[in-house]
Amino acid sequence: MKKGNTGAFLAGMLVGGAIGTIAGLLSAPRSGKETRRILKKSADALPEIAEDLSTSLQLQTDRLSESAMRNWGETLTRLKEAIAAGIEASGLETQELQQPRDITSNTNSTETHL
């Protein structure tokens, strides 16, 4: 499982567990009084479950944010290096193109060989 999916998985587990508990209690062959008592206990536990879910989601969000910032820093460093290399290569090419070329020496050497 990917790291980013852990928070969603935990949230699904908690919500699914709560829904499953309620559905099971409603369909259980218990007396109405006993079922209401159990439902009250489950309802009392919901704030704690919601708090646990909120904490888990916050931790996952913090991890994702830290990872994104770390990756952004690395990407920015690589981009700066690539730009510097491109500028250097461009400067070298410019220098090479600006050097005077002696085309006549090639022509003269060809004429002398004929």
C-alpha atoms as one frame of an Amber mdcrd trajectory, in Angstrom:
protein
   0.000   0.000   0.000   1.298   3.444  -0.868   2.058   5.880   1.935  -0.527
   8.373   0.659  -3.272   5.745   0.799  -2.719   4.878   4.477  -4.841   7.760
   5.772  -7.686   6.953   3.405  -7.470   3.281   4.359  -7.623   4.083   8.090
 -10.534   6.441   7.553 -12.380   3.773   5.595 -11.700   1.209   8.294 -13.025
   3.465  11.060 -16.125   4.602   9.185 -16.829   1.082   7.920 -16.418  -0.302
  11.422 -18.847   2.231  12.840 -21.431   1.566  10.119 -20.992  -2.185  10.491
 -21.462  -1.954  14.242 -24.680   0.023  13.890 -26.029  -2.259  11.186 -25.180
  -5.331  13.235 -26.848  -3.956  16.322 -29.998  -3.036  14.460 -30.332  -6.481
  12.937 -29.359  -8.429  16.083 -32.050 -10.460  17.843 -31.940  -8.456  21.092
 -34.608  -6.651  22.979 -35.212  -3.016  22.125 -33.960  -1.843  25.509 -30.692
  -3.764  25.201 -30.183  -2.616  21.602 -30.725   1.022  22.599 -28.192   0.639
  25.413 -25.607  -0.751  22.998 -26.382   1.970  20.444 -25.872   4.603  23.143
 -22.454   3.135  23.958 -21.554   3.181  20.252 -22.783   6.752  19.868 -20.737
   7.787  22.896 -17.636   6.283  21.235 -18.134   8.194  17.964 -16.430  11.442
  19.111 -13.348   9.466  20.100 -13.345   7.665  16.752 -13.722  10.990  14.936
 -10.832  12.444  16.939  -8.635   9.442  16.116  -9.545   9.786  12.455  -8.783
  13.508  12.503  -5.404  12.905  14.155  -4.547  10.191  11.642  -5.493  12.391
   8.694  -3.466  15.297  10.105  -0.386  13.071  10.473  -0.773  11.818   6.917
  -1.201  15.383   5.641   1.931  16.502   7.472   3.938  13.599   6.032   2.692
  14.336   2.532   3.522  18.022   2.908   7.044  17.268   4.159   7.584  14.834
   1.299   6.344  17.358  -1.260   8.614  20.083   0.112  11.617  17.740   0.130
  10.903  16.652  -3.453  10.370  20.277  -4.516  13.758  21.243  -3.057  15.497
  18.413  -4.911  13.717  19.289  -8.145  14.626  22.948  -7.778  18.291  22.062
  -7.216  18.356  19.847 -10.324  16.655  22.584 -12.349  19.218  25.175 -11.241
  22.054  22.800 -12.180  20.509  22.156 -15.606  20.075  25.880 -16.260  23.680
  26.566 -15.226  24.910  23.790 -17.540  22.807  25.192 -20.386  24.168  28.698
 -19.852  27.726  27.372 -19.778  27.198  25.340 -22.965  25.609  28.320 -24.664
  28.570  30.515 -23.694  31.043  27.976 -25.055  29.110  27.706 -28.307  28.973
  31.497 -28.603  32.737  31.728 -28.105  33.329  29.056 -30.726  31.086  30.817
 -33.238  32.801  34.152 -32.617  36.292  32.824 -33.321  37.465  33.891 -36.751
  37.785  31.061 -39.222  40.420  30.943 -41.854  38.567  29.567 -44.850  41.258
  30.605 -47.337  43.837  28.190 -45.915  41.636  25.229 -46.863  41.151  26.610
 -50.392  44.869  27.234 -50.901  45.847  23.793 -49.719  43.363  22.257 -52.158
  44.752  24.274 -55.062  48.332  23.291 -54.333  47.495  19.601 -54.347  45.945
  19.774 -57.773
